[in-house]
């Protein structure tokens, strides 16, 4: 086991204080959007002064044989702390087959990795789970189209928007949502001003209770960051989810989403493939969206941790790339760190503890992190809360 030192991403949408507070470092006024712990080549962490991707390349046995057979000599997941001050772009991630096909296609076309029109930065999928550390707001999947139509009607703009939202009641299911979503992304001229109309109507309902009030406040929250952006209309087709601390939301391939605000632990497959669908100045590849997005509607599922042993809760996911646990340490007996058989990353989010394996001791305070080899048998002792990520194959 070794101390693990992550990297900070200063994206503009980040908060200035939450991640520094977790890491126990001074806030300096810059946005701290994400703290990465992993071996992604764009921003690898360090162990003993060595980049983690290089350490694994030199000693691939660290990751564990089942993971090596499935994913090669690399860490298949990335652990992050994410802290959003305002909304991120609407986005979706590809499946493994879609990522491989898209990556090979763009390579064959000679599109540079850093080109703004590049969609696939690697050939990996990017399923992910976000566990809330505080109250966390996100958009997740598509609302039933008829419910959305009724919300626009309650807002008082259904007639003016009929040329755009008409399919919500005239067509069925995913076909209705796909037509409206893609139409919104192509709004130009006078039709592009429809979002201004919706914002004006939202002001009249911002203090309402219930779903219509939430709908109106979502409009105003997005307009504050993306004024008069037609993507606001696309976002209004989606479910708004509010997670309480400890609750989580899983994002599979094809699932449209956009985090709005809050701080959480995010674990994902080791990929940087993001296909954007609005609320952004970056490249939006509409053709690729059509192929990747799942336009089916449904109620979002909130994931809650399942106890697996005293002091250890697991967040279930269907992903072979990662598993996620939350550990609550006990000062006396200690807790066995789960995930043995896979390389693990452990991040302390509160308290003080030490990791123990044999005669070795590794003290960790809040914000401290450790990399554990697949064959390390480790106990956490102390009054602490930590999150652990490992491969889903062990």
Buried (B, 14 or more C-beta within 10 A) or exposed (E): BBBBBBBBBEBEBBBBBBBBBBBEEEEEEEBBBBBBBBBBEEBBBBBEEBBBBBBBEEEBEBBBBBBBEEBEBBBBBBBBBBBBBBBBBBBBBBBBEBBBBBBEEBEEEEBEEEEEEBBBBBBBBBBBBBBBBEEBBBBBBBBBBBEBBBBBBBBBBBEBBEEBBBBBBEBEBBEBBBBBBBBBBEBEEEBBEBBBBBBEBBEEBEEBEEBBBBBBBBBBBBBEBBEBBBBBBBBBBBBBBBBEEBBBBBBBBBBBBBBBBBBBBBBBBBBBBBBBBBBBEEEBBEEBBEEBBBBEBEEBEBBEBEEEEEBBBBBBBEBBBBBBBBBBBBEEEBBBBBBBBBBBBBBBBBBBBBBBBEEEEBEBEBBBBBBBBBBBEBBBBBEBBBBBBBBBBB
